[in-house]
Amino acid sequence: MEKNVISNVHDCFIEIIHRNSEPAVWVVRRWKKFLWLKKRVSSDWFSDERQAVAFANEIKFKHHEH
């Protein structure tokens, strides 16, 4: 399993997950972190790496605008 962290801010942790066993699946997960706990806010699935990266970056930039 491959994980790429897009954002690692305490209130917006975003990662892209890709498993070699499922080559057509890319998952973008967003978490909120508080101390040592993480709460999943969303989990979006894509069939293309380009779409997953674009979506993850869009979430990151929207979050950092606030």
MOPAC internal coordinates of N, CA, C and O (Angstrom, degrees):
PM7 1SCF
backbone

  N    0.0000 0     0.00 0     0.00 0    0    0    0
  C    1.4364 1     0.00 0     0.00 0    1    0    0
  C    1.5194 1   108.31 1     0.00 0    2    1    0
  O    1.2310 1   121.20 1   -42.14 1    3    2    1
  N    1.2895 1   115.32 1   137.86 1    3    2    1
  C    1.4537 1   122.59 1  -179.17 1    5    3    2
  C    1.5292 1   109.15 1  -114.27 1    6    5    3
  O    1.2310 1   120.37 1   -49.28 1    7    6    5
  N    1.3311 1   116.90 1   130.72 1    7    6    5
  C    1.4611 1   121.75 1   178.33 1    9    7    6
  C    1.5169 1   108.80 1  -124.60 1   10    9    7
  O    1.2310 1   120.89 1   -47.71 1   11   10    9
  N    1.3223 1   115.90 1   132.29 1   11   10    9
  C    1.4598 1   121.84 1   175.78 1   13   11   10
  C    1.5182 1   108.13 1  -121.40 1   14   13   11
  O    1.2310 1   120.36 1   -55.62 1   15   14   13
  N    1.3097 1   116.92 1   124.38 1   15   14   13
  C    1.4600 1   121.60 1   179.58 1   17   15   14
  C    1.5251 1   108.00 1   -88.66 1   18   17   15
  O    1.2310 1   120.85 1   -54.70 1   19   18   17
  N    1.3283 1   115.99 1   125.30 1   19   18   17
  C    1.4607 1   122.51 1  -179.96 1   21   19   18
  C    1.5275 1   110.34 1   -96.14 1   22   21   19
  O    1.2310 1   120.31 1   142.94 1   23   22   21
  N    1.3147 1   117.01 1   -37.06 1   23   22   21
  C    1.4606 1   122.05 1   179.16 1   25   23   22
  C    1.5208 1   108.40 1  -142.88 1   26   25   23
  O    1.2310 1   120.86 1   -40.08 1   27   26   25
  N    1.3306 1   115.97 1   139.92 1   27   26   25
  C    1.4595 1   120.25 1  -179.99 1   29   27   26
  C    1.5305 1   109.89 1  -133.76 1   30   29   27
  O    1.2310 1   121.02 1  -130.89 1   31   30   29
  N    1.3227 1   115.65 1    49.11 1   31   30   29
  C    1.4496 1   122.22 1   176.87 1   33   31   30
  C    1.5292 1   107.08 1   -92.41 1   34   33   31
  O    1.2310 1   119.78 1   -31.83 1   35   34   33
  N    1.3318 1   118.03 1   148.17 1   35   34   33
  C    1.4667 1   120.69 1  -172.88 1   37   35   34
  C    1.5244 1   114.21 1   -55.33 1   38   37   35
  O    1.2310 1   119.55 1   147.75 1   39   38   37
  N    1.3366 1   118.46 1   -32.25 1   39   38   37
  C    1.4618 1   119.09 1  -179.34 1   41   39   38
  C    1.5285 1   113.02 1  -105.83 1   42   41   39
  O    1.2310 1   120.07 1  -173.48 1   43   42   41
  N    1.3269 1   117.47 1     6.52 1   43   42   41
  C    1.4608 1   120.60 1   179.01 1   45   43   42
  C    1.5267 1   109.90 1  -153.23 1   46   45   43
  O    1.2310 1   120.74 1   -88.90 1   47   46   45
  N    1.3094 1   116.18 1    91.10 1   47   46   45
  C    1.4648 1   122.35 1   178.35 1   49   47   46
  C    1.5246 1   106.55 1  -105.48 1   50   49   47
  O    1.2310 1   119.99 1   -61.47 1   51   50   49
  N    1.3355 1   117.63 1   118.53 1   51   50   49
  C    1.4673 1   122.01 1  -177.17 1   53   51   50
  C    1.5264 1   108.62 1  -122.42 1   54   53   51
  O    1.2310 1   121.02 1   -47.74 1   55   54   53
  N    1.3269 1   115.65 1   132.26 1   55   54   53
  C    1.4589 1   120.53 1   177.81 1   57   55   54
  C    1.5175 1   110.41 1  -136.95 1   58   57   55
  O    1.2310 1   121.47 1   -27.47 1   59   58   57
  N    1.3355 1   114.78 1   152.53 1   59   58   57
  C    1.4572 1   121.76 1   174.48 1   61   59   58
  C    1.5230 1   107.08 1  -111.83 1   62   61   59
  O    1.2310 1   120.81 1   -50.22 1   63   62   61
  N    1.3223 1   116.05 1   129.78 1   63   62   61
  C    1.4604 1   121.84 1  -177.68 1   65   63   62
  C    1.5214 1   109.03 1  -116.23 1   66   65   63
  O    1.2310 1   120.97 1   -46.22 1   67   66   65
  N    1.3332 1   115.75 1   133.78 1   67   66   65
  C    1.4568 1   121.58 1   177.38 1   69   67   66
  C    1.5263 1   108.47 1  -139.01 1   70   69   67
  O    1.2310 1   120.61 1   -51.16 1   71   70   69
  N    1.3130 1   116.43 1   128.84 1   71   70   69
  C    1.4702 1   121.76 1   178.95 1   73   71   70
  C    1.5208 1   109.11 1  -107.27 1   74   73   71
  O    1.2310 1   120.90 1   -45.82 1   75   74   73
  N    1.3128 1   115.89 1   134.18 1   75   74   73
  C    1.4644 1   120.40 1   177.93 1   77   75   74
  C    1.5244 1   111.52 1   -64.70 1   78   77   75
  O    1.2310 1   120.24 1   153.09 1   79   78   77
  N    1.3216 1   117.16 1   -26.91 1   79   78   77
  C    1.4637 1   120.58 1   179.20 1   81   79   78
  C    1.5303 1   112.15 1   -72.38 1   82   81   79
  O    1.2310 1   120.47 1   161.52 1   83   82   81
  N    1.3320 1   116.71 1   -18.48 1   83   82   81
  C    1.4655 1   122.26 1   177.27 1   85   83   82
  C    1.5251 1   108.04 1  -130.11 1   86   85   83
  O    1.2310 1   119.83 1  -102.52 1   87   86   85
  N    1.3286 1   117.93 1    77.48 1   87   86   85
  C    1.4642 1   120.94 1  -171.98 1   89   87   86
  C    1.5252 1   115.50 1   -65.11 1   90   89   87
  O    1.2310 1   119.49 1   161.12 1   91   90   89
  N    1.3105 1   118.58 1   -18.88 1   91   90   89
  C    1.4665 1   120.79 1  -178.10 1   93   91   90
  C    1.5226 1   112.58 1   -97.02 1   94   93   91
  O    1.2310 1   119.87 1  -166.16 1   95   94   93
  N    1.3269 1   117.85 1    13.84 1   95   94   93
  C    1.4666 1   120.60 1  -177.40 1   97   95   94
  C    1.5298 1   110.17 1  -123.06 1   98   97   95
  O    1.2310 1   121.20 1   -54.02 1   99   98   97
  N    1.3244 1   115.31 1   125.98 1   99   98   97
  C    1.4578 1   123.31 1   175.79 1  101   99   98
  C    1.5258 1   106.27 1  -126.62 1  102  101   99
  O    1.2310 1   120.04 1   -51.50 1  103  102  101
  N    1.3219 1   117.53 1   128.50 1  103  102  101
  C    1.4597 1   122.02 1  -176.19 1  105  103  102
  C    1.5264 1   109.30 1  -117.86 1  106  105  103
  O    1.2310 1   121.25 1   -50.20 1  107  106  105
  N    1.3410 1   115.22 1   129.80 1  107  106  105
  C    1.4618 1   121.47 1   175.49 1  109  107  106
  C    1.5213 1   106.51 1  -107.44 1  110  109  107
  O    1.2310 1   120.98 1   -60.09 1  111  110  109
  N    1.3296 1   115.74 1   119.91 1  111  110  109
  C    1.4666 1   120.79 1   179.91 1  113  111  110
  C    1.5207 1   110.02 1  -117.14 1  114  113  111
  O    1.2310 1   121.65 1   -42.78 1  115  114  113
  N    1.3223 1   114.45 1   137.22 1  115  114  113
  C    1.4653 1   120.56 1   176.41 1  117  115  114
  C    1.5155 1   108.05 1  -117.00 1  118  117  115
  O    1.2310 1   120.88 1   -46.24 1  119  118  117
  N    1.3296 1   115.92 1   133.76 1  119  118  117
  C    1.4567 1   122.88 1  -177.91 1  121  119  118
  C    1.5175 1   109.80 1  -126.18 1  122  121  119
  O    1.2310 1   120.78 1   -25.41 1  123  122  121
  N    1.3013 1   116.12 1   154.59 1  123  122  121
  C    1.4598 1   122.79 1   166.36 1  125  123  122
  C    1.5104 1   106.29 1  -111.07 1  126  125  123
  O    1.2310 1   120.98 1   -47.42 1  127  126  125
  N    1.3297 1   115.72 1   132.58 1  127  126  125
  C    1.4570 1   119.57 1  -179.40 1  129  127  126
  C    1.5248 1   109.52 1  -109.95 1  130  129  127
  O    1.2310 1   121.27 1   -39.20 1  131  130  129
  N    1.3099 1   115.17 1   140.80 1  131  130  129
  C    1.4547 1   122.45 1   174.64 1  133  131  130
  C    1.5198 1   107.32 1  -141.07 1  134  133  131
  O    1.2310 1   121.25 1   -66.97 1  135  134  133
  N    1.3197 1   115.22 1   113.03 1  135  134  133
  C    1.4598 1   122.31 1  -174.17 1  137  135  134
  C    1.5190 1   109.27 1    55.73 1  138  137  135
  O    1.2310 1   119.48 1    65.09 1  139  138  137
  N    1.3129 1   118.60 1  -114.91 1  139  138  137
  C    1.4661 1   121.28 1  -178.88 1  141  139  138
  C    1.5306 1   112.02 1  -101.69 1  142  141  139
  O    1.2310 1   119.66 1  -177.08 1  143  142  141
  N    1.3207 1   118.26 1     2.92 1  143  142  141
  C    1.4681 1   122.10 1  -177.61 1  145  143  142
  C    1.5280 1   110.99 1   -99.67 1  146  145  143
  O    1.2310 1   120.89 1   -32.23 1  147  146  145
  N    1.3335 1   115.90 1   147.77 1  147  146  145
  C    1.4573 1   121.73 1   173.60 1  149  147  146
  C    1.5254 1   108.35 1  -126.44 1  150  149  147
  O    1.2310 1   120.88 1   -42.66 1  151  150  149
  N    1.3358 1   115.93 1   137.34 1  151  150  149
  C    1.4629 1   121.38 1   176.48 1  153  151  150
  C    1.5266 1   107.61 1  -120.98 1  154  153  151
  O    1.2310 1   120.87 1   -55.26 1  155  154  153
  N    1.3319 1   115.95 1   124.74 1  155  154  153
  C    1.4580 1   119.37 1   179.89 1  157  155  154
  C    1.5217 1   109.93 1   -73.15 1  158  157  155
  O    1.2310 1   121.18 1   -52.88 1  159  158  157
  N    1.3228 1   115.36 1   127.12 1  159  158  157
  C    1.4597 1   121.89 1   179.63 1  161  159  158
  C    1.5228 1   110.35 1   -94.02 1  162  161  159
  O    1.2310 1   120.92 1   138.42 1  163  162  161
  N    1.3411 1   115.85 1   -41.58 1  163  162  161
  C    1.4615 1   119.07 1   179.97 1  165  163  162
  C    1.5255 1   110.57 1  -154.00 1  166  165  163
  O    1.2310 1   121.84 1   -20.76 1  167  166  165
  N    1.3207 1   114.09 1   159.24 1  167  166  165
  C    1.4597 1   122.13 1   177.09 1  169  167  166
  C    1.5269 1   106.80 1  -144.48 1  170  169  167
  O    1.2310 1   120.64 1   -68.00 1  171  170  169
  N    1.3289 1   116.38 1   112.00 1  171  170  169
  C    1.4616 1   121.25 1  -177.44 1  173  171  170
  C    1.5255 1   109.22 1  -117.82 1  174  173  171
  O    1.2310 1   121.21 1   -42.60 1  175  174  173
  N    1.3301 1   115.30 1   137.40 1  175  174  173
  C    1.4677 1   121.81 1  -174.36 1  177  175  174
  C    1.5241 1   110.15 1  -109.32 1  178  177  175
  O    1.2310 1   121.36 1   -40.20 1  179  178  177
  N    1.3530 1   115.01 1   139.80 1  179  178  177
  C    1.4621 1   121.64 1  -179.96 1  181  179  178
  C    1.5254 1   109.21 1  -134.85 1  182  181  179
  O    1.2310 1   121.08 1   -21.84 1  183  182  181
  N    1.3328 1   115.54 1   158.16 1  183  182  181
  C    1.4625 1   120.16 1   178.35 1  185  183  182
  C    1.5261 1   111.25 1  -104.61 1  186  185  183
  O    1.2310 1   120.48 1  -173.80 1  187  186  185
  N    1.3233 1   116.69 1     6.20 1  187  186  185
  C    1.4580 1   121.22 1  -176.38 1  189  187  186
  C    1.5274 1   109.78 1  -142.95 1  190  189  187
  O    1.2310 1   120.47 1   -46.14 1  191  190  189
  N    1.3205 1   116.71 1   133.86 1  191  190  189
  C    1.4681 1   120.81 1  -178.63 1  193  191  190
  C    1.5273 1   111.52 1   -62.05 1  194  193  191
  O    1.2310 1   120.22 1   139.68 1  195  194  193
  N    1.3109 1   117.18 1   -40.32 1  195  194  193
  C    1.4548 1   121.66 1  -179.07 1  197  195  194
  C    1.5260 1   111.52 1   -59.64 1  198  197  195
  O    1.2310 1   120.36 1   135.74 1  199  198  197
  N    1.3241 1   116.91 1   -44.26 1  199  198  197
  C    1.4613 1   121.16 1   178.45 1  201  199  198
  C    1.5244 1   111.19 1   -64.67 1  202  201  199
  O    1.2310 1   120.38 1   138.41 1  203  202  201
  N    1.3216 1   116.88 1   -41.59 1  203  202  201
  C    1.4633 1   121.27 1  -179.14 1  205  203  202
  C    1.5251 1   111.04 1   -63.82 1  206  205  203
  O    1.2310 1   120.38 1   135.71 1  207  206  205
  N    1.3218 1   116.88 1   -44.29 1  207  206  205
  C    1.4696 1   121.04 1  -179.70 1  209  207  206
  C    1.5300 1   109.88 1   -66.19 1  210  209  207
  O    1.2310 1   120.09 1   136.92 1  211  210  209
  N    1.3237 1   117.44 1   -43.08 1  211  210  209
  C    1.4717 1   120.90 1   179.25 1  213  211  210
  C    1.5224 1   110.58 1   -61.31 1  214  213  211
  O    1.2310 1   120.20 1   136.60 1  215  214  213
  N    1.3256 1   117.22 1   -43.40 1  215  214  213
  C    1.4630 1   121.16 1   179.58 1  217  215  214
  C    1.5292 1   111.13 1   -64.97 1  218  217  215
  O    1.2310 1   120.27 1   135.64 1  219  218  217
  N    1.3308 1   117.10 1   -44.36 1  219  218  217
  C    1.4636 1   121.24 1  -179.96 1  221  219  218
  C    1.5305 1   110.78 1   -61.81 1  222  221  219
  O    1.2310 1   120.24 1   137.15 1  223  222  221
  N    1.3278 1   117.15 1   -42.85 1  223  222  221
  C    1.4624 1   120.47 1   178.10 1  225  223  222
  C    1.5205 1   111.85 1   -66.53 1  226  225  223
  O    1.2310 1   120.20 1   144.47 1  227  226  225
  N    1.3315 1   117.23 1   -35.53 1  227  226  225
  C    1.4685 1   121.28 1   177.14 1  229  227  226
  C    1.5302 1   110.35 1   -62.94 1  230  229  227
  O    1.2310 1   120.39 1   134.76 1  231  230  229
  N    1.3181 1   116.86 1   -45.24 1  231  230  229
  C    1.4698 1   120.50 1   177.11 1  233  231  230
  C    1.5244 1   110.30 1   -60.96 1  234  233  231
  O    1.2310 1   120.76 1   135.67 1  235  234  233
  N    1.3151 1   116.15 1   -44.33 1  235  234  233
  C    1.4638 1   121.03 1  -178.69 1  237  235  234
  C    1.5251 1   110.81 1   -59.86 1  238  237  235
  O    1.2310 1   119.96 1   131.19 1  239  238  237
  N    1.3297 1   117.68 1   -48.81 1  239  238  237
  C    1.4475 1   120.52 1  -177.35 1  241  239  238
  C    1.5235 1   111.91 1   -68.02 1  242  241  239
  O    1.2310 1   119.90 1   142.56 1  243  242  241
  N    1.3264 1   117.80 1   -37.44 1  243  242  241
  C    1.4724 1   120.50 1   176.46 1  245  243  242
  C    1.5137 1   111.09 1   -63.09 1  246  245  243
  O    1.2310 1   120.95 1   139.68 1  247  246  245
  N    1.3238 1   115.78 1   -40.32 1  247  246  245
  C    1.4689 1   119.96 1  -178.53 1  249  247  246
  C    1.5255 1   110.81 1   -69.04 1  250  249  247
  O    1.2310 1   119.90 1   140.20 1  251  250  249
  N    1.3221 1   117.80 1   -39.80 1  251  250  249
  C    1.4593 1   120.87 1  -176.75 1  253  251  250
  C    1.5244 1   112.93 1   -76.73 1  254  253  251
  O    1.2310 1   120.23 1   167.96 1  255  254  253
  N    1.3515 1   117.17 1   -12.04 1  255  254  253
  C    1.4727 1   120.34 1   176.92 1  257  255  254
  C    1.5164 1   111.62 1   -73.48 1  258  257  255
  O    1.2310 1   120.05 1   154.39 1  259  258  257
  N    1.3205 1   117.51 1   -25.61 1  259  258  257
  C    1.4682 1   120.85 1  -175.32 1  261  259  258
  C    1.4895 1   112.34 1   -76.50 1  262  261  259
  O    1.2310 1   120.10 1   180.00 1  263  262  261

